């Protein structure tokens, strides 16, 4: 993932978690140090968030989360429109490692901790359609195992008495690698969709971070018209 895209997704995650006191973001120098990137990368990330109407910069005061901003609710995607009985998962791998600095940002860890990383394929109507690589904190889910991975992660999280709040999802086009094409039984360099998910609890914690590679993927949104946003965009033309 490009550094700019990581910063954008992480800031969105923290905005949803209401991490910024009174909605004010840290200054660019502080964020550059925190993410270990250049000021230019931070500026580009901030520019993107301003363009999509999430934050605004007030001259002489700082950067703030807008009190009201429109989000696009998902109607369905390839998996959510399919009944659970027609979806299954097959375990590929599971390992436990110490967290990287990037993972510490995602899960908001104060120091390195053990992180589960697992891979599985998602099967829809007997056809493998997605490869999923996910990460979860060992401290929250010490008994994660192969059997659980082949079932519903959501049900597993709920069984731990956690309250799931929402997901932050981003999509980008990609091409299948040799390994991915073999798993998905497709040609190498076949166009596919890369789907990044951050799964949040009601207390604001990210409980899972996943990256999926999907073929034959579709999704549909309903997008409310934002008149103020439309007018603001026209003034920049």
ROLUM-223174 format. One record per residue (C-alpha): x, y, z; residue number from 1. Coordinates in pm, 1 decimal. Each point is the difference from the previous one (the first is absolute). Layout:
residues N
        X        Y        Z pos
        X        Y        Z NUM
...
end
This chain:
residues 237
        X        Y        Z pos
      0.0      0.0      0.0   1
    123.5    350.9    -80.0   2
     94.0    198.9    309.7   3
   -251.4    272.8    -84.7   4
   -285.8   -250.6    -26.4   5
     94.6   -154.6    333.4   6
     -6.4    341.2    169.7   7
   -340.0     79.5   -155.1   8
   -154.1   -328.2    115.4   9
    151.7     25.7    346.6  10
   -121.8    357.3     47.6  11
   -349.8   -102.7   -113.4  12
      9.9   -283.2    251.5  13
     99.0    235.1    282.1  14
   -262.2    255.9   -105.2  15
   -270.6   -267.6     25.5  16
    136.7    -95.5    340.3  17
    -23.2    366.4    108.3  18
    367.5     -4.4     93.4  19
     56.9    371.1    -58.1  20
    -95.9    225.4    289.3  21
   -259.0    256.3   -111.3  22
     49.9   -130.0   -354.8  23
    342.9    162.5    -40.2  24
    270.7   -196.2   -178.6  25
    369.0     17.5    100.9  26
    214.7    236.9   -204.2  27
    177.0   -126.9   -309.8  28
    341.7    -24.2    164.4  29
   -137.2   -214.4    283.2  30
   -182.5   -229.7   -242.1  31
    309.0    -33.9   -220.6  32
    200.5   -110.6    302.7  33
   -274.0   -236.3    119.6  34
    -39.0   -172.8   -337.8  35
    371.1     28.0    -84.4  36
    -71.3    158.8   -338.1  37
     83.7    331.5   -165.3  38
   -199.3    320.3     49.9  39
    -90.6    -24.7   -369.1  40
   -167.6   -339.6     57.8  41
   -202.1    148.0    287.5  42
    -97.1    301.2   -212.3  43
   -122.1   -226.8   -279.3  44
   -201.7   -210.3    246.3  45
   -156.0    311.6    153.9  46
    -79.3    134.7   -346.6  47
   -189.3   -319.9    -83.4  48
   -201.5     13.3    324.4  49
    -86.0    364.1    -69.0  50
   -110.0    -79.9   -354.9  51
   -240.0   -272.0    113.8  52
   -142.9    228.9    266.5  53
    125.4   -170.8    316.1  54
    220.9    274.6    143.9  55
     52.5    370.9    -43.6  56
    297.7    225.6     65.4  57
    -66.6    321.7    189.0  58
    272.5    256.8    -61.5  59
    194.5     75.5    316.3  60
   -185.7   -264.1    201.2  61
     68.0   -343.7   -146.6  62
   -168.0   -298.0   -163.7  63
   -341.1   -116.8    121.3  64
   -243.1   -282.3    -68.0  65
   -314.6    142.4   -155.8  66
   -297.6    -24.0    233.3  67
   -219.9   -133.0   -278.9  68
    124.3   -202.7   -292.0  69
   -176.6   -241.6   -233.3  70
     94.6   -367.3    -16.6  71
   -119.0   -244.5   -266.4  72
   -185.6   -295.1    157.6  73
     66.3   -330.9   -171.9  74
   -310.0   -175.8   -132.5  75
    173.3   -326.3    -87.3  76
    314.4   -157.0   -136.5  77
     79.6   -341.4   -141.1  78
      5.3   -161.1    344.7  79
   -266.4    194.0    189.9  80
   -264.0    -73.4   -262.3  81
     69.6   -375.5     26.2  82
   -166.2   -207.3    278.1  83
    244.7   -133.5    259.6  84
    -77.3   -361.8    -85.7  85
    148.5     58.4   -347.2  86
    324.7    146.6    135.9  87
    281.0   -199.5    158.3  88
    366.1     51.3     86.8  89
    305.5   -220.8    -34.6  90
    298.0     42.0    231.1  91
    340.5     65.4   -156.3  92
    233.9    113.9    278.1  93
     25.0    145.2    351.8  94
    303.1    148.7    172.8  95
     78.1    218.0    300.2  96
    259.9    277.6    -21.5  97
     98.9    316.9    181.8  98
   -176.0    307.0   -135.3  99
    163.9    228.8   -253.1 100
    -13.1    382.2     41.3 101
   -278.9      8.8   -260.7 102
   -204.3   -258.7    192.6 103
     54.5    196.4    321.1 104
   -154.5    301.4   -173.9 105
   -297.2   -202.9   -121.3 106
    -75.9   -165.3    334.6 107
    121.7    298.9    207.3 108
    252.9   -196.2    198.7 109
    231.8    182.3    239.5 110
    272.0   -262.1    -45.6 111
     64.5   -310.1   -213.3 112
   -250.2   -281.1     58.5 113
    -72.1   -337.7   -154.9 114
   -219.9     17.7   -309.0 115
   -177.6   -285.1   -174.3 116
     29.9     -7.1   -378.6 117
   -216.2   -249.0   -185.3 118
    -91.7    -75.5   -357.6 119
   -310.1   -167.0   -135.0 120
   -198.1    -18.3   -322.2 121
   -368.4     89.5    -19.3 122
   -214.9   -236.5   -205.6 123
   -331.2    113.0   -151.0 124
   -224.4   -263.6   -158.2 125
    292.5   -248.2     -6.6 126
    226.1    246.9   -180.9 127
    303.7    164.3    160.5 128
    -53.9    374.3    -42.8 129
    213.8    169.5    264.9 130
    335.5    -34.3    172.2 131
      2.7    161.5    342.9 132
    300.2     91.6    214.1 133
   -100.7    125.3    345.5 134
    168.5    121.6    317.1 135
   -143.3    -10.2    354.1 136
    157.4     79.6    341.5 137
     89.7   -315.7    194.5 138
    -83.2    176.4    328.9 139
   -364.4     33.1   -110.3 140
    -28.9   -339.7   -168.7 141
    244.7   -243.5    166.7 142
   -181.0   -315.4   -114.3 143
    -28.6     76.2   -372.5 144
     50.8   -322.2   -195.8 145
    -53.2   -173.0   -333.9 146
   -356.4   -106.2     79.7 147
   -103.5    355.1     88.4 148
    164.0    139.3   -313.7 149
   -207.5   -233.4   -215.7 150
   -316.8    131.5    163.1 151
   -133.1    353.4     56.3 152
    247.6    244.6    153.0 153
   -291.0    229.9     88.0 154
   -172.2   -274.5    198.9 155
    327.9    -76.5    173.9 156
     48.4    365.1     98.4 157
   -358.8     22.3    129.0 158
     50.0   -319.9    199.4 159
    277.1    184.7    187.1 160
   -264.0    252.4    113.7 161
    140.7    277.2   -217.9 162
   -241.0    244.9   -165.6 163
     74.1     55.6   -368.1 164
    -61.1    356.4   -117.1 165
     93.1     51.1   -367.0 166
    252.2    -53.2   -277.8 167
    219.0    231.9   -202.6 168
     53.4   -146.3   -345.4 169
    201.5    116.1   -298.7 170
     19.3   -145.8   -350.2 171
    275.1     13.7   -261.7 172
     65.8   -187.0   -325.6 173
    280.2   -255.3     -9.8 174
    137.1   -288.4   -206.0 175
     31.2   -356.9    122.8 176
    346.1   -124.6     90.5 177
    111.4   -349.7    -98.5 178
    -86.5   -138.6    346.4 179
   -339.8    173.7      5.5 180
    -85.4   -117.0   -350.7 181
     73.3   -360.0     99.5 182
   -227.2     24.2    305.4 183
   -278.3    169.5   -194.9 184
     51.9   -226.3   -303.2 185
     36.6    299.4   -229.2 186
    264.9    129.3   -235.0 187
    287.3    200.2    141.3 188
    -50.7    379.9    -28.9 189
   -377.4    -43.0    -12.2 190
   -167.9    326.9    114.5 191
   -131.1    -25.7    355.7 192
   -117.0    216.5    289.5 193
    211.2     68.5    307.0 194
   -220.7     60.7    304.9 195
    139.3    139.7    324.8 196
   -209.7    -24.1    316.4 197
     38.4    145.7    347.7 198
   -250.7   -154.4    237.6 199
    -90.4    208.0    306.2 200
   -166.1    -71.1    331.7 201
   -239.0    240.2    172.3 202
    276.8     95.2    243.4 203
    202.9    127.3   -297.0 204
    258.6   -278.5    -17.6 205
     93.8   -159.0   -331.1 206
    -42.1   -374.2     51.4 207
     94.9   -116.4   -348.7 208
    185.1    132.7   -301.0 209
    -42.3   -192.9   -324.8 210
    105.4     19.3   -362.1 211
   -199.3   -196.3   -255.1 212
     67.3    -73.5   -363.6 213
   -323.1    -72.9   -186.0 214
    -98.5    -97.8   -352.2 215
   -345.2     50.6   -153.5 216
    -63.8    259.4    270.0 217
   -282.0    253.8     -4.2 218
   -133.4    247.0    255.4 219
   -286.5    248.3      3.4 220
    -46.5    316.7    207.2 221
   -274.7    250.4     49.6 222
    146.1    349.5     -7.6 223
   -202.7    288.9    142.8 224
     45.7    325.4   -189.6 225
    202.5    246.7    202.8 226
   -104.0    343.1   -129.4 227
    249.7    190.6    214.3 228
    281.0   -230.2   -103.5 229
   -102.7     34.2   -365.2 230
      2.8    377.5     21.6 231
    335.5      0.6    179.5 232
    153.3   -213.1   -274.1 233
   -137.8    228.6   -273.1 234
    176.0    300.6    156.8 235
    336.2   -169.9    -58.8 236
    -62.1    -47.3   -374.5 237
end
